[in-house]
Amino acid sequence: MQRIICGDHEAFATLVDRHLDALHGFVQRMLGNPADADDIVQDTFLRVWQKASLWRPKQAKVSTWLHSIAHNLCIDFHRRHKGEMVDITEVELIDPHQPADFRQQEEVAALVQAALQQLPESQSSAIILCHYQGMTNREAAEALNISVSALESLMARGRRKLKKILQAQSAELLGELE
């Protein structure tokens, strides 16, 4: 980061290479749309380049800071596009040429992703950061700028709501099979 602050393009490229995939995965899960995720991730790295001097190494790891920036951009995106979310269940995600067990895993992942989109942003953010991004509760709390106990509360409420959504979908699917 010190090299990036000094305008080192090579250091910035290394940072992008190191964090691009994880950050894109996080944003795509938050937004449910790869094209929008591309834009948010690009904006995230642009802000890092422009505001690298704002990073405080004693306050957060670089990955936590990146996720915090991306999270804030996702919230801004949700506010600008309220009600315009892409329904990923309408997108053909399943490759019919894959083995049946792999297709089933993809279908379950798509259902979970769609359910995550139905949670309040704060709850989905907490779950995505801890479960998918592998952050500790402390790191996720820092990225969301909340206390660890607030994060744990968000995750508990989010998991309960996620469970209800998925149980309802399961009941619907089983009802269709009868």
N, C-alpha and C positions, 0 to 999 in steps of 0.2 A: 504494500500500500504506500509506503514511503516513496518508492520509485514512481508509482502512478501519480502521486501528488506532484512530483517533479516533472511530469509529462512524459514518462517512459512508455512508449507504445508497446514495446516488447513485454514489459511487465503486465500491462493491461491485457494483452492478448493471452498471456498465461493465466491471468485471473478468469477471463472469459472461458477459456478452454476447461479450466478446473471446475467451474461452477455452472456452466450453461445447462447441462442436462438436468441437474437437480432442480435448478430454478425454473426451467421450462416445465418440468413435471409438476411442480408445485402450482405454477400459474395455470397450467392447463386443467388441473383438478379444480382449481378455484373457479375458473370461467367456463369449463366444459367445451372449449372451442380452441383448436390448435392455431388457427390464424390470429385470433385475438391474443392468444398466449404469446405468439411470436412478437407482436407489437409491444406488449407489456414488458417482455424480457428485454427487448431492444431499448425501450425507454429506461428500464432499470439500469442497464449497463451505461447508457448515456448519462444518467444522473450520477453514477459512480465516477465516471470520467470527469464530469464537471464539478462534482462536489466531494471529491476524494478527501479533501482536507477536513471534512466534517466527521469522518470516522474516528472514533475514540477507542483505541485498542484495549483500554482498561475497562470499557463499558460493554463491549460485545465483540465476539469473533466476527471475522469478515463474512462468513456464511450467514450468520445471524443478521448482520446489518443488511446484506443483500436481500434476504427474505423479508425483512422489515420494509425495505423500499418497495419490493415487489408487492407485498401485501397491501401497502397504502395505495399503490397504483391500481390494484384489483378493486379495492373499495371505491376509488374514484370512478373506475370503469363501471361498476355495478350501479352507482348513483346516476351516471350519465345514460346508461342503457337499461334502466329499470323496466322489467317486463319484456325485454327483448332477448332473453337468454336462449341459446340454442338448445333444443331438446336432443340430447345425444342419443336417445333411444331411437330417433328417426334416422340417424346416420348409420350406414352399413359398416359395422365394425368387425363383423364375424367373417372370417375366410372359410368358405365351405370346403376347402381342400385340406384343412387342418384335421388332425385326429379328433374324434368325438370328445375325449376328455379335455383336450386343449380348447375346443370350441365352447364347452361348458364353462370352463374357467373364464374365458373371455366374456361370456354372457353374464356370469355372476359379477365380474368386474364392471361391466357396463351398467348393471342394475345398481350396484353400490355407488358408482359415479353419479348416476341420475338421482339417487337418494341423497347423496351429499349436496347436490345442487338445490335440494329442497330445504336444507337447514339454513338457519340464519348465518350470515357471513362469519360472525365471530366464532360460532360453534364449528362450522366446517373448517375454518382456518386452523383452529386448535387441533382438530382431529388430523387434518392433512399434515400439519407441521410435525406432530409427534408420531403419527402412524406411518405415513408415506415418506416423509423427509427424514425420519429417524432422529429428530431433535429431542433432547432431554426436555423435561417440563420447564426447567429454568431457561434454556435457550429459546424455546417457543414463547415463553412469557415475555422474554426480552424482545423478541421479534414483533410481538403484538403490543408491546408497551403496556403490559398489565402485570399484576402480581402472580406468583405461582399458584396461590390459592384460587384466584379468579380464573386462571387457566384450567385448573383441575375441575372447577365448577362448570365451566363451559364444556369441557370434555364429557363430564358425567351427563349433563343435560343433552348434549349432542348425541352421545351414544344411545341414550334412552329414546330420543326421537328417531334416530337412524334405525334402531331396532323395530320401532312401531311401523315405520315406513316400509321396511323390508318384509315384516310379517304381513302387512296388508297386501303387498305385491305378491308374496308367496301364496296367500289365500286366494287372490285373484287368479293366479296361474293354475293353481290346483283346481279351482272351480271351472276353468276353461277346459281342463282335461276330462272332466266328467261328462 
